[in-house]
């Protein structure tokens, strides 16, 4: 009988380990306000947030944004995000991937570490994390305290935890 070792955990960064939900939410509302748009609630933010981000803006506006509108909202968001982010500087081993490249980034990360994807578990906070893990051959546990709405996370079929401690506990059931 082959004994199964402990899983290799891959922690998503923003929204999961770095709890920057409030900064992202406030930055989005500030950029909306600058554009003359109404602010949204945290529940709306979690429910509407998607990638590519243009889809999020379309959900907020009720129509596709023009390139100029999208650029203004993105520039405003990033400007506010940088100003509101009040945390010590930290260093990541790698740069965060674009959502559409998460699976390749995860697969590359595991390959460089010589970790079998079947022995890896990604803990993340958005639907994209579930898709990336599945495409890379890894398991996933989703955290509902980050950017993704609990209902959307649960719709992926992945286990959903309300805390990071619970996320680690759920790994045993995979």
Steps between C-alpha positions, in 0.01 A plus 500: 500500500638841404480752779375841397711791622378846597375714213702785359305819575500788255359818653338762281636844585258793481160444653620186676832539684511877454156610611468796264129464429414828674771690314384357166135570579566860608728557201232378261235724657735799491564447129123460442432824688762683290325374186161622625375149571316393815692308762427131550471289816746233612245232407467649151878523466548133590208394281596703192880467512633291213781475255581631261431820692318648201220254584484640853469855366227384257309343790526822702407725205233272356675522163844451349728789590679688227876461492532851642261423789679175577840670495380783728346255748811280503738795539286642779480165674876444491574855612266470799620146577862615524404791725269300729726201540646558842707195566866427539681421179516130441667291237344219301706229338319554167283766339123446512370352175225639288184296570502338158854374566446371854492133398826522307659697783389240756620210283837672451530568874436134582736376227783724621454358850466145361159462669245262349188711433287218642676560834439877496214706641443862404328715761343795323212744516359532148340274239810541280702320769271195476532496121879538514537215750281269290691582182834443674385169652502626860228508765354824633335638812336840464488768770184712521662784695682632195379642170262228384134476605428180693221396260727536198780310672265219602369475143844371396441185705815563702496500880448854636641614834404803705847537651854408402517257794186329372655487150794302638257269688304434180813373325471177696171423325644528148 
